[in-house]
Amino acid sequence: MVTHLLQRITLHQDICHGKPCIRGLRYPVEFILELLSSGMTIEEILADYDDLEAEDIQAVLLFAARLSQVKSIHKILRRNYRASIV
């Protein structure tokens, strides 16, 4: 099931500048995460975007969870923080 969900997240250089998107559609993972973090429910997102499916939202959450498992995230954050204050 996990592999099936992650296959819904695609990367194509010509779609959304190569950002991870849902099924080759122009819905970047980050957009769906922003909708969820703003308080929208999965049902509200699905009602607003007819071509999305519940499994797409699950795939986005799984993809984000996998990204958060990177062991050296503090190095990435520290480098970005330093760059933003220069």
C-alpha positions as CSV (number, residue, x, y, z in Angstrom):
1,M,0.0,0.0,0.0
2,V,2.8,2.4,0.9
3,T,4.5,1.9,-2.5
4,H,1.2,2.4,-4.2
5,L,0.6,5.7,-2.4
6,L,4.1,7.0,-3.1
7,Q,3.7,6.3,-6.8
8,R,1.0,9.0,-6.8
9,I,3.8,11.6,-6.2
10,T,5.6,12.4,-9.4
11,L,8.5,14.6,-10.5
12,H,8.5,16.1,-14.0
13,Q,10.9,18.9,-14.8
14,D,8.2,20.5,-17.1
15,I,5.4,20.4,-14.4
16,C,5.6,23.0,-11.6
17,H,9.4,23.5,-12.1
18,G,10.1,19.9,-11.1
19,K,8.5,20.1,-7.7
20,P,6.9,16.9,-6.4
21,C,3.2,16.9,-7.6
22,I,0.2,14.6,-7.4
23,R,-0.1,12.2,-10.3
24,G,1.5,14.6,-12.8
25,L,-1.2,17.1,-12.2
26,R,-0.3,20.7,-11.3
27,Y,-0.9,20.2,-7.6
28,P,2.4,20.5,-5.8
29,V,2.8,18.5,-2.6
30,E,3.5,21.8,-0.8
31,F,0.2,23.3,-1.9
32,I,-1.8,20.5,-0.5
33,L,0.2,20.7,2.8
34,E,-0.5,24.4,3.0
35,L,-4.2,23.8,2.5
36,L,-4.2,21.2,5.3
37,S,-2.1,23.4,7.6
38,S,-4.5,26.3,7.0
39,G,-7.3,24.1,8.6
40,M,-9.0,22.7,5.5
41,T,-10.2,19.2,5.9
42,I,-9.6,16.5,3.4
43,E,-13.2,16.5,2.5
44,E,-13.1,20.3,1.8
45,I,-10.0,19.9,-0.4
46,L,-11.6,17.1,-2.3
47,A,-14.8,19.1,-2.8
48,D,-12.8,22.1,-4.1
49,Y,-10.5,20.1,-6.4
50,D,-12.5,17.6,-8.4
51,D,-9.6,15.8,-9.9
52,L,-8.0,14.9,-6.6
53,E,-8.8,11.7,-4.7
54,A,-8.5,10.8,-1.0
55,E,-5.5,8.6,-1.8
56,D,-3.8,11.6,-3.2
57,I,-4.0,13.4,0.1
58,Q,-2.8,10.3,1.9
59,A,0.2,10.1,-0.5
60,V,1.0,13.8,0.2
61,L,1.1,13.1,4.0
62,L,3.1,10.0,3.5
63,F,5.6,11.8,1.3
64,A,5.9,14.6,3.9
65,A,6.4,12.1,6.6
66,R,9.2,10.4,4.7
67,L,10.9,13.8,4.1
68,S,10.8,14.5,7.8
69,Q,12.8,11.3,8.5
70,V,16.0,12.8,7.0
71,K,18.6,12.5,9.8
72,S,20.5,15.7,9.0
73,I,17.6,18.1,8.8
74,H,19.2,20.3,11.5
75,K,22.2,21.0,9.1
76,I,19.8,21.9,6.3
77,L,17.8,24.3,8.6
78,R,20.9,25.8,10.0
79,R,22.4,26.5,6.6
80,N,19.1,28.1,5.4
81,Y,18.8,30.2,8.6
82,R,22.4,31.5,8.2
83,A,21.7,32.4,4.5
84,S,18.6,34.3,5.4
85,I,20.3,36.5,8.0
86,V,23.2,37.5,5.8
